[in-house]
Amino acid sequence: MPKFAYIAKDSTGKESRGTVEAATQAQAVAAVRGMGLFPTAIGEAGGGSGTAAKKAAPRAAAGGAKKKSLGKTNIEFKMPKFLRPRVKQKDLTVLTRQLATLVDAGLPLLRGLNVLKRQTAHPTLRDALGGMGEAVESGSTFSESLANYPKIFDNLYINMVRAGEAGGVLEVVLNRLAEFAEKAEKIKNKVKGAMVYPVVVLIAAVGITGFLLVAVIPKFSDIFNDLLAGQPLPAITQFVMDASNLVVANWIVVLIGIAVFVTLFKVFAKTKNGSYILDVAKINMPLFGGLIRKTAISRMTRTLGTLLSSGVPVLQALTIVRDTTGNAVISRAIQSVHDSVKEGESMTTPLSACKVFPPMVISMVEVGEETGALPDMLGRVAETYDDEVDNAVAGLTSVIEPLMIIVLAVVVGTIVIAMFMPMIQIINTLGSSS
């Protein structure tokens, strides 16, 4: 059986060398991983590949010097950081799936990063891959290289990779990360799709109303002043006319007022108490409240289940979920769970005390704790709520379309009726005088 020479690193980044016997290179890679190591170069001993493996360390040591010398001779234009596009969740999901496939196929991590760097068109992601490759080549672990780019990789991503490195199952963790990101993106797109129609109708209603108040109603005002000769207008007509005069005469003040209100609202939403109050209002609002609650529960259970199944300690997993849940109400509930578990108690008591999670979620968590299958139970809860989100989106779409049409009709219809009521009065006056 042929021998393969390898250069590998352990979970602390320490480099080691040796040989293994295996029928193929893929089996040699698996054998090295079985020893708890991460191969960076491997090839058949005595052959060309073995020579390449032996030269890997000098190449790694000289890599920085080569790059510097190339930088002196080659002039390369780099886009300023503030002009580079932000890495979207979809880009990160594709990258994770590709890297998981490469590592799972037996490709060393460093080579996989270099392959992805060459084929990635996104400039920000390409630079990050280059930096991560250099960090890994210089002896850092993959999770440490990810931590250098906090704007791209969050705590959830970094800690799951760190757990995968410690357990020697990096490819499994990368696959779980890719699946997690794909499902989360799917749910997010469905919720966004449900919000598109009401937002479009609301913008149309505001636009039409503004156009009528600014361009149409002032012309009716001149007509009414000429033909009614100071007669009182109907109350609804007078209200619309006053609103039009206010907007036309003070449009700068109105725009400034709207801008100030939006700014104050955003500042309030970023405060701790403000975000909590708004999130309480969100999960209790009519129509959309149920959808927002189910989406938050689905995200929380899937994140926690994925972390626990990847080997992340439970207290650390709860801290990550608390910081990434995106809902202040759920975050406070998770903090209560964290404190309870830290004291040696179960999760179910604080979950039921916060009045956020339905009984089904609490009972599933309790069963998971008792049977030792909490990650599986959390995954099942997430799948169940994914289905409920699908049903909620479908039901909300069917309800909100006619509702928004009615709202638009009421707004425009009220203005039209307000303008036609004096017209009827003018017609009656002209008819009686003739």
C-alpha positions in Angstrom: 0.0 0.0 0.0 1.5 3.4 -1.0 2.6 5.9 1.6 1.6 9.5 1.7 3.6 12.3 3.2 1.5 15.1 4.8 1.9 18.4 6.5 -1.0 19.2 8.9 -2.1 21.5 11.7 -3.9 20.7 14.9 -6.7 22.7 16.5 -4.2 25.1 18.0 -2.5 25.8 14.7 0.7 23.8 15.5 2.2 22.2 12.4 3.1 18.5 12.3 4.5 16.2 9.6 4.4 12.5 9.0 3.4 9.7 6.7 0.3 7.5 6.4 -0.5 4.4 4.4 -3.6 4.5 2.3 -4.9 3.3 -1.1 -5.7 6.7 -2.4 -5.0 10.3 -1.6 -8.6 10.8 -0.4 -8.2 8.0 2.0 -4.9 9.5 3.2 -6.7 12.8 3.8 -9.4 11.0 5.8 -6.7 9.2 7.8 -5.0 12.4 8.7 -8.3 13.9 9.8 -9.0 10.9 11.9 -5.9 11.8 13.9 -7.6 15.2 14.7 -5.4 17.1 12.3 -6.2 19.5 9.4 -4.0 18.7 6.3 -2.6 21.6 4.5 -0.5 19.6 2.0 -0.4 15.9 1.2 1.1 13.7 -1.6 2.5 10.3 -2.3 5.9 9.8 -0.6 8.8 9.7 -3.1 6.7 11.0 -6.0 6.0 14.4 -7.5 3.1 15.0 -5.1 5.4 14.1 -2.2 7.9 16.5 -3.3 5.2 19.2 -3.4 4.2 18.2 0.1 7.8 18.6 1.3 8.1 22.0 -0.3 4.9 23.2 1.3 6.6 24.6 4.5 9.3 26.6 2.7 6.6 27.9 0.3 4.5 28.9 3.3 7.4 30.6 5.0 8.3 32.5 1.8 4.8 33.3 0.8 4.7 36.7 2.5 8.1 37.7 0.9 6.9 36.6 -2.5 3.7 38.6 -2.2 5.7 41.6 -1.1 8.1 41.4 -4.1 5.2 41.0 -6.5 3.5 44.0 -4.9 6.6 46.0 -5.7 6.8 45.0 -9.3 3.2 44.8 -10.3 0.9 47.8 -10.0 -2.6 46.8 -9.1 -5.5 49.1 -8.7 -7.6 48.4 -5.6 -11.0 49.9 -5.0 -11.2 52.0 -1.8 -12.9 50.2 1.0 -15.8 52.6 1.4 -16.7 52.0 -2.3 -16.6 48.2 -2.1 -20.0 46.5 -2.1 -21.3 44.9 1.1 -21.3 41.1 1.3 -24.9 40.0 1.2 -26.2 37.0 3.0 -26.8 35.3 -0.4 -23.1 35.7 -1.3 -22.0 34.3 2.0 -24.4 31.3 1.7 -23.0 30.4 -1.8 -19.4 30.8 -0.5 -20.1 28.5 2.5 -21.8 25.9 0.3 -18.8 25.9 -2.1 -16.2 25.7 0.6 -18.1 22.8 2.3 -18.2 20.9 -1.0 -14.4 21.4 -1.5 -13.5 20.4 2.0 -15.8 17.4 2.0 -14.2 16.3 -1.3 -10.9 16.0 0.5 -9.3 19.3 -0.7 -7.1 20.9 2.0 -8.6 24.0 3.5 -5.9 26.4 2.2 -6.2 25.2 -1.3 -10.0 25.4 -1.1 -9.7 29.1 0.0 -7.4 29.8 -2.9 -9.7 28.1 -5.4 -12.7 30.2 -4.1 -10.6 33.4 -4.2 -9.8 32.8 -7.9 -13.4 32.2 -8.9 -15.2 34.8 -6.7 -16.2 38.0 -8.5 -17.2 39.9 -5.4 -14.3 42.3 -4.6 -14.9 42.4 -0.8 -15.2 38.7 -0.5 -12.2 38.1 -2.7 -10.0 40.2 -0.5 -11.3 38.5 2.6 -10.6 35.1 1.1 -7.1 36.2 0.3 -6.5 37.5 3.8 -7.9 34.3 5.3 -5.7 32.2 3.1 -2.6 34.1 4.3 -3.7 33.8 7.9 -4.2 30.0 7.7 -0.9 29.7 5.8 1.0 31.5 8.5 -0.4 29.2 11.2 -3.7 30.6 12.3 -6.8 28.5 12.6 -9.7 29.0 10.2 -11.9 30.4 12.9 -9.2 32.9 13.9 -8.9 34.0 10.3 -12.7 34.5 10.1 -12.6 36.6 13.2 -10.5 39.2 11.3 -13.6 40.0 9.2 -16.4 40.7 11.7 -18.5 42.6 9.1 -18.7 39.5 6.9 -18.7 36.6 9.5 -20.8 37.0 12.6 -20.3 35.2 16.0 -22.6 32.4 15.0 -20.5 31.6 12.0 -17.1 31.9 13.8 -18.2 29.8 16.8 -19.6 27.0 14.7 -16.4 26.8 12.7 -14.4 26.8 15.9 -16.5 23.9 17.3 -16.0 22.1 14.0 -12.3 22.5 14.1 -12.1 21.3 17.7 -14.2 18.2 16.8 -12.4 17.5 13.5 -15.7 17.8 11.6 -15.2 21.1 9.8 -16.9 19.9 6.6 -20.0 18.8 8.6 -20.2 22.2 10.3 -19.8 24.1 7.0 -22.6 22.0 5.5 -24.8 22.8 8.5 -24.0 26.5 8.2 -24.9 26.5 4.5 -28.2 24.7 5.2 -29.0 27.1 8.0 -28.3 30.2 5.9 -30.3 28.8 2.9 -33.4 28.1 5.1 -33.1 31.5 6.9 -32.8 33.3 3.6 -35.8 31.4 2.3 -38.0 32.5 5.3 -36.7 36.0 5.0 -37.6 36.3 1.4 -41.1 34.9 2.1 -41.7 37.6 4.7 -40.3 40.3 2.5 -42.6 39.1 -0.3 -45.6 39.4 2.0 -44.6 43.0 2.8 -44.1 44.1 -0.8 -47.7 44.5 -1.7 -48.9 46.6 1.3 -45.8 48.9 1.0 -46.4 49.5 -2.7 -50.0 50.3 -2.1 -49.1 52.6 0.8 -46.6 54.5 -1.3 -49.2 54.8 -4.1 -51.8 56.1 -1.6 -49.4 58.7 -0.2 -48.3 59.8 -3.7 -51.8 60.1 -5.0 -53.0 62.0 -1.9 -50.0 64.4 -2.1 -50.7 65.0 -5.8 -54.3 65.8 -5.1 -53.6 68.1 -2.2 -50.9 70.1 -4.0 -52.0 70.2 -7.6 -55.8 69.5 -7.8 -57.5 70.8 -4.7 -56.1 74.4 -5.0 -57.8 74.8 -8.4 -61.2 73.7 -6.8 -60.6 76.2 -4.1 -60.5 79.1 -6.6 -63.7 77.7 -8.2 -65.5 77.5 -4.9 -64.5 81.0 -3.9 -65.9 82.5 -7.2 -69.2 80.6 -7.4 -70.2 80.2 -3.7 -69.5 83.8 -2.8 -68.4 83.1 0.7 -71.0 80.5 1.6 -69.9 77.9 4.1 -68.5 74.7 2.7 -69.3 71.2 4.0 -67.2 70.1 7.0 -65.4 67.4 5.1 -64.6 69.8 2.2 -63.3 72.4 4.6 -61.1 69.9 6.3 -59.6 68.8 2.9 -59.2 72.4 1.8 -57.4 73.3 5.1 -55.1 70.3 4.7 -54.2 71.3 1.1 -53.5 74.9 2.2 -51.3 73.7 5.0 -49.2 71.5 2.7 -48.9 74.1 -0.1 -48.1 77.0 2.1 -45.7 75.1 4.5 -44.3 72.3 2.4 -40.8 72.9 3.6 -41.9 72.7 7.2 -43.8 69.5 6.4 -40.8 67.9 4.8 -38.5 68.9 7.7 -41.1 67.6 10.2 -41.2 64.3 8.4 -37.4 64.1 8.4 -37.2 65.0 12.1 -39.8 62.4 13.0 -38.0 59.6 11.0 -34.7 60.5 12.6 -36.1 60.5 16.1 -37.8 57.2 15.5 -34.6 55.6 14.3 -32.7 56.9 17.3 -35.4 55.7 19.6 -35.4 52.3 17.9 -31.6 51.9 18.5 -31.9 52.4 22.3 -32.3 49.4 24.5 -35.8 50.3 25.9 -36.9 51.6 22.5 -36.1 48.5 20.6 -37.8 46.4 23.2 -41.0 48.5 23.1 -41.1 48.4 19.3 -40.5 44.7 19.2 -43.3 44.2 21.7 -45.5 46.2 19.5 -44.4 44.2 16.4 -45.3 40.8 17.8 -48.6 42.0 19.1 -49.8 44.1 16.1 -52.8 42.9 14.1 -52.3 40.9 10.9 -48.4 41.0 10.9 -47.8 40.2 14.6 -48.3 36.5 14.3 -46.1 36.3 11.3 -43.3 38.2 13.0 -43.5 36.1 16.2 -43.4 32.8 14.2 -40.4 34.0 12.1 -38.5 35.0 15.3 -39.2 31.7 17.0 -38.2 29.7 13.9 -34.9 31.6 13.7 -34.2 31.2 17.4 -34.8 27.5 17.5 -32.9 26.8 14.3 -29.9 28.8 15.4 -29.8 27.2 18.9 -30.3 23.7 17.4 -27.6 24.2 14.8 -25.1 25.5 17.4 -25.8 22.6 19.9 -25.6 19.9 17.2 -22.3 21.4 16.1 -20.7 21.0 19.5 -20.9 24.5 20.8 -21.4 24.6 24.6 -24.9 25.4 25.7 -24.1 28.6 27.6 -22.0 29.9 24.7 -24.7 28.9 22.3 -27.4 30.8 24.3 -25.2 33.9 24.3 -24.8 33.7 20.5 -28.5 33.2 20.0 -29.3 36.1 22.3 -27.1 38.4 20.2 -28.3 37.2 16.8 -32.0 36.7 17.2 -32.9 40.2 15.9 -35.8 40.6 18.3 -35.4 42.3 21.7 -38.2 40.4 23.3 -36.7 37.0 22.3 -33.3 38.2 23.4 -34.5 39.0 26.9 -36.2 35.6 27.1 -33.0 33.9 26.0 -31.0 35.8 28.6 -33.4 34.5 31.2 -32.8 31.0 29.9 -29.1 31.6 30.0 -29.2 32.7 33.6 -31.3 29.7 34.5 -29.1 27.1 32.9 -26.0 28.8 34.4 -27.6 28.1 37.8 -28.1 24.5 36.9 -31.8 24.7 36.2 -33.8 23.8 33.1 -34.8 25.9 30.1 -38.5 25.3 30.3 -39.2 27.5 33.4 -37.9 30.8 32.0 -39.3 30.0 28.6 -42.8 29.7 30.0 -42.3 32.7 32.3 -41.6 35.1 29.5 -45.0 34.6 27.8 -43.5 34.7 24.3 -43.2 31.1 23.3 -46.3 28.9 22.7 -46.9 25.8 24.8 -45.8 23.5 22.0 -42.3 25.0 21.9 -41.9 24.8 25.7 -43.1 21.1 25.8 -40.7 20.2 22.9 -37.8 21.8 24.7 -38.7 20.0 27.9 -38.9 16.6 26.1 -35.5 17.4 24.4 -33.9 18.1 27.8 -35.2 15.0 29.4 -34.2 12.7 26.5 -30.9 14.4 25.7 -32.1 15.1 22.1 -32.5 18.9 22.5 -30.8 19.8 19.1 -33.2 17.4 17.3 -36.2 18.8 19.0 -35.2 22.4 18.3 -34.7 21.4 14.6 -38.2 19.9 14.5 -39.7 23.0 16.1 -38.0 25.2 13.5 -39.3 23.0 10.7 -42.8 23.2 12.1 -42.7 27.0 12.3 -41.3 27.2 8.8 -44.4 25.5 7.6 -46.5 27.9 9.8 -44.7 30.9 8.3 -45.6 29.6 4.8 -49.2 29.3 5.8 -49.2 32.7 7.5 -47.7 34.4 4.5 -50.3 32.8 2.2 -53.2 33.8 4.5 -51.9 37.3 5.0 -51.5 37.8 1.3 -55.0 36.8 0.6 -56.4 39.1 3.3 -54.2 42.1 2.8 -54.7 42.6 -0.9 -58.4 43.5 -0.7 -57.8 45.4 2.6 -55.2 47.7 1.0 -57.5 48.3 -2.0 -60.2 49.3 0.4 -57.8 51.7 2.2 -56.7 53.3 -1.0 -60.3 53.6 -2.2 -61.4 55.2 1.1 -58.5 57.8 1.0 -59.0 58.8 -2.6 -62.8 58.5 -2.4 -63.0 60.8 0.6 -61.1 63.5 -1.3 -63.3 63.1 -4.4 -66.5 63.2 -2.4 -65.2 66.3 -0.5 -64.7 68.1 -3.8 -68.0 67.1 -5.4 -70.3 68.0 -2.5 -69.8 71.8 -3.1 -70.2 71.2 -6.8 -73.7 69.7 -6.1 -74.4 72.8 -3.9 -73.3 75.1 -6.8 -75.5 73.2 -9.3 -78.5 73.5 -7.0 -77.9 77.2 -6.5 -77.7 77.8 -10.2 -80.8 75.7 -10.9 -82.9 77.7 -8.3 -81.7 81.0 -9.6 -82.7 80.2 -13.1 
